[in-house]
Amino acid sequence: MQTAQSTVDAGEIAKFEAMAAEWWDLNGKFKPLHMLNPCRLDYITSQIAGEFDRDLSSETPFKGLRILDIGCGGGLLSEPMARLGATVVGADAAAGNIPVAQVHAAQSGLEIDYRHTTAEDMAANGEQFDVVLNMEVVEHVASPPDYLHACHDLLKPGGLHICSTINRNPKSFMMAIVGAEHIMRWLPKGTHEWSKFITPDELFALITEAGMEPVDRKGFVFNPIAWSWSLSDKDLSVNYVTASLRSA
């Protein structure tokens, strides 16, 4: 079996290993992701439905689609994709996340192929998918260009790549690090490194260099009064998401 050079950052993996057991605790260390998840799912499902001409009002609109959730964690995105009918592979470089995800999927009556592996190894072994979900991972890898090339290789021709991350500017430092880690204490201190954040233009350039065509980007905007997230066409100042295609 061929093993590709990994872009895994061991220090980053250790951070998430330490939090693995809390993935499904709504008030635990992953509370921010639970709060963001409905907004993420709204974007993901609409992009998949639009690209593959699926009716979201049907019972299993993603039936027949093979979806990879890279950096799946405890399965917060893998499980909704499986409920919508997709064949789902959840991959994570943090070994401790996999049994947590497997147990929760079994309790939920869902069949999901969870694997302790990397994007590079899966690509080297010829795996391909209709959709690659790459959410909040690229800012944690050692080499974003190499990692995104692996994401490209994991897509079937015409496949859809959805990637979210955090912008790099003074506002994102205040919101994602000072606010989320030090004031609100939603995340342990040191979860993010501001220098690893990526601007939308930088990410579009990296995606293009990896051989994919960017087709959309939106912001995830938090409203502290309504205590909820929403999608924005204009505000990409902190959290944002992109969609891109591998050419057919």
N, C-alpha and C positions, 0 to 999 in steps of 0.2 A: 504494500500500500504506500503510495507516494505521500510524503509529508512536506507541506509548503512552509516557507519561512513565515513565522508568525509575527503579527503586529501587536500581539497581546502585551500589555504593560502590566507586569507582575504586581506592582504597587497598587495600581487601580483595581485589579482583580481582588486583592486582599481586602480592600475597603468594602466591597460588596459581599464577599464571603462572610465578613463579620456581621452583616445585617441580614443574611439569607432567611433566617427563621421568621423575620417580621414582614415578609412580602405581603401577606394577606391581612395584616393588622391595619384596619382603617385609620387608626390613630397612632400608628407606629412611625418608624423612620421613613416609610414610603408613603406617608400621608400625601405629600405633594403630587405623587404620581396618581394616586387614587382620585384626587381632586381634578387632575388634568385629564384623566382617562376618557371621560365622556366627550371632551373636545377633540382629543386625539382620534377617537373612534369615528366621530362625525366626519373628520377630514379623510381618514383612511377609507372608510366604507364608500364615501361619495366618489373618491378618486378611482377605486377599484370598479365600482359600478359603472362609472362613466367610461373607463377604458375598455372594459370587457362586456359592455352592454348588458348589465345585469339589473333586474328589478328588485330593489331593496324591500319592496312590500311582500315579496314571495317568502316562503318559509325558509328555504335554504338557497339564497341567491348566489352564493359562492361555490356551489357544488360543481365539481370538476376542475376547480382551480387548486394548484399546489402553492402554498404560501410558506415562506421562511420568515420566522421571527428571530432575527439576530440579537443577541443580548436579551434573551427572553425573560431573564430573571425568574420570578415565581409564576409567570404565565398570564400577566394582566392583559396582554393583547392576544396571546395565543388562544386563550379560552373563547373570547368573543368570535374570533375568526372560525374556530371549530364549530361553534353554535350556528354560524351562518352557512355551514356546509362545506367549508374548505378542508382539504387535506393539509394538515399543519405540521411543520417541523419547527420545534423550538430549540435553538442552539445557544449555549452560554459557555464562556470560558471559565466561569467560576463554578467549580464542581459542586459546591454546597447548595447552589440554587436548584439543581436538577431534581433531587429527591423531594424538595419542597413543592416544586411544580408538578411532579408526577403524582404525589399524594393528593394534592388539591384537585387535579384533573380527574383522578379516580373517584374522589368524593363527589365530584360534579357530574359523573357519568359521561365523561368526554374521552375520546381516543386521540391523544396527541403524542407525536414522536419527539420526545425530549432527549437531547444529546449534549453531553459535555464535550464540546469540540469548538473549533474556530472557523471563521468564514474562509480563511485561506486553505485549511485542510479539506473542507467540503468542496471548494472550487477545484482543488487539485485532484479530487476523486471524481470529478465530472458531474456533480450534483447540479441540477438546474430547476428553476421555479418560475411560475407565472408572475409572482409578486415577492419582492424582498422588502420586509419591514426592518428599518434600520433606525430605531428610535432612541435618542439620547445615548448613543454609543460612540459616535465618531470623535467626540471630545475627550474620550477616555483611552483611545488607542495610541500606540507608539508612533505609527506612521499613517496618518489619514490618507495620503495618496495611494499607498499600497493596499490599504484596507478597502478603499473604494474601488480599486481595480478588481479585488476579489468579489465585491458586491456585483460589479458588472458581469464577471464570469459566471456568477450564480444565477443570472437571469437568462431565461429563454429569449431568443430573438423576439422583439416586440413586448418584452416583459416590463413590468412597472416597479420602480424603486422609489420607496417613500422614506425620506431621511429627515429627522428632526435633530436640532441641537440648540446651542445658546450663542447668541451674538457676543462679540467682544467690544465693549465700550464702557465708559464710566457707569452708565445706568445698569448694565448687566452685572457689574461688580457689586454695586449697591444692592440690587434685587436678589441675585442668585447666590451671592456669597455672604455679604454682610446681613441682608435681610433673612434669607432662608436658613443659613447655617448659624449665625451668631445672635440674631434678635429673636426670630420665631423658633429657632432650634428645630426646624422641620427635618434637617439633615445633620449628621455629625460634622463637626468642623473638619475641613480638609477634604470633603467629598469632591469638590470641584477645584480646578486650578484655572484661574482667569486667563493665564497665558495660553491655555489649550482651547479656549473658546474660539469660534470661527465665524467671521462675518458672512452674511448671505452672499456677497459677491465672491468671496474666497471659496465658499462651498460650491457655488455654481461653477467656478473655474475648475475646481478639483473634480467635480462630477463630469464636466465636459472632457477634461483630460483623461478621465477613466474610460471614456468611450460611450457615455450616456448623454442623452439630450434633455436638459432641464425644460420642463413645461409649465411649472407652477410653483409658487411659493406663497405662504401665508404666515401671519404671526399668531402666536398663542398669547393672548393678553389677559392678565389677571385683574379682576375688579375687586379691590379690598372692601368695598361697600356691600356689593352683592355677594362677595365671598365665592366667586365663581370665575371660570375661564370662558373665553369666547375666541372665535377666529376673527382675524382682521386682515383686510387686503393691504393695509398701509403700515400698520405698526409691527415691524419686525425687530424692534429695539432690544428685546430680551430673548424670549423663546420663539422659535420659528420652525416651520416644516416646509419641505420641498418635495416635489414629485418630478421624476425623470424617467425616460424610456431608453431601453436598449433598442437600437435600430433593428427593424425586421429584415 
